[in-house]
Amino acid sequence: MGNSEVEATDRHILSLLATDGRMSFTDLGKATGLSTSAVHQRVKRLEQRGLILGYGASIDHAQVGLPLTAFISIRPIDPSQPDDSPEQLTAISEIESCWSVAGEESYILKVRTETPSALEGLLARIRAAANVSTRTTIVLNTFYENRPVSSEEPEVDEG
């Protein structure tokens, strides 16, 4: 078994688990041509190596009362102050994700709220907690999100 084949098999396992995190080791084995115990060992190794960070459920946020999704770009009002916005915002539960980004803004936050009014209140709390200015984009529709990584190797353009 060559090293690239090992990588391709691991990539295939990662793709399958990203699509269905509850897939059994037996089903993973059938999909990859490995025994159940071999798949189990590979998954444990992928977890130990940090390639699998965890498992979670995909939630219909509208049905749990959080139909409004928005992206909030933030940047410090005073750039000379310490850049600790992620730490300052950790306790705000409506913030689902926080990414450090290149460009005019320092971070982009993904948030979910009940209503536009709740979003307005959240923006005020974010500005006060982190001493930042904000720019908000409201999501109108989500066509796909959190798509699994392809098990195919990326094509290299040799042109």
ABEGO torsion letter per residue (X at the ends): XBAAAAAAAAAAAAAAAAABAABBAAAAAAAAGBBAAAAAAAAAAAAAAGABAEBBBBBBAAAAGBABBBBBBBBBABAABBBAAAAAAAABAABABBBBBBEABABBBBBBBABAAAAAAAAAAAAAAAGBBBBBBBBABBABBGBBBBABBBBBBAX
